[in-house]
Amino acid sequence: MPLYAYRCTQCGHRFEKIQNFSAEPELECPKCGGMLERPLTAPRLHFKGAGWYVNDYAAKSSESSTESAPSESTPPATKTDGTSPAPAAAPAATPASTTPSSNS
């Protein structure tokens, strides 16, 4: 149930009252019988902690993007006759050893 603030327009008496949403507002000052008004008040709501945005939607840091730095490549050299050199042959793959090593 919300807490409503009231202020008398005649004597200035201020008080608060817990009422249902459906309850009729107070109209008469309990001290002098004058007319009451409900001034606007700041809500009594305060969020603490990191919050849902930081926990759920913030950008995640990527380790792979920081580890791999772009390598500098040089353009292929051209021969004096204006043609590009032939690409180097790929090194031959050596078969891996399939014999298990024994630890004695």
N, C-alpha and C positions, 0 to 999 in steps of 0.2 A: 504494500500500500504506500502511496506517495505521501510526502510531507509537504503541506501547503503553508506558505507564509501569508499572514494577514496584517494589514495596517489600517488603523482608524483614520478617517479623513478629518475628524474634528479634534480629537485629543492626541493623536499621534501614537497611541498604544500599539505595540507590535507583539505578535505572538504567532506560534506555529501550531498546526493541527494535522494529525494523521487522519486521512480520510480515504474512502474507496473512490475509484474513478467515477463511479455512478452516483456518488453522494452529492447532494445540493451544496453549493458553497455557502459559507457563513455570510450573513448580510448585516448583522447588528453587533456592535462593539459590546463585549461583556462588561466593560468599565463604565462607559458613559451612554451607551445605547446609540451611538452615532453610526454613520454608514461606513462599512468596511470595503477595502479594495485588496486585491491580491497582486502585489508587486512582482515583477519578473525577478527571478533569482537564478544564480548560476547552478547548474546541475551538480550534484554531489557524486560525480563519477570520475574516477581517475584510473587511467591505464598504466600499469607498471610492467617492467620487463622489456625484453627485446621486441616482442610483438610478432604477430603472425606473418607479416611481410618478410622480415629478416629471416625467420625460421623456415618459411615455406617457399618463398618466391625469389629470394635474392640470387644473384648470379653465383653459380658454383665455380670455384677456381679449378682450372684444368691443369694438371701437372704435365701432361703430354705436350701442351702448347708452349710451356716455358722451358721444357727440356730440349726440344728440337729447335735449334736456331737455324735460320736459313743459311745455306752454304753458298759461298761465292763461286760462280762458275765463269770461266773465261770463254769467249767465243773461239771456235776452232780457227787455227791459223790457215791462211791461204798460201798456196804455192805462188811462185813468181809468175807462173803462166796464167794465173787467175782462177784456177780450179781448186776445189777443196781437197784436202788429203783424205785418203781412204780411212774409214773407221778402224780402230785397233781391234784385233780379234779378241774375243772373250777368253779368259784363262780357262784351261781345261779343269774340270772338277775332279778331285781325287776321291776315290772311294773311301768311305769311313771304315775303320777297323771294326770287324764284327766279333773278334775274339775277346771274351771278357778277361780282364786282368785279375790275376789271383793275388790275394793279400795273404802272405804267410807269416 
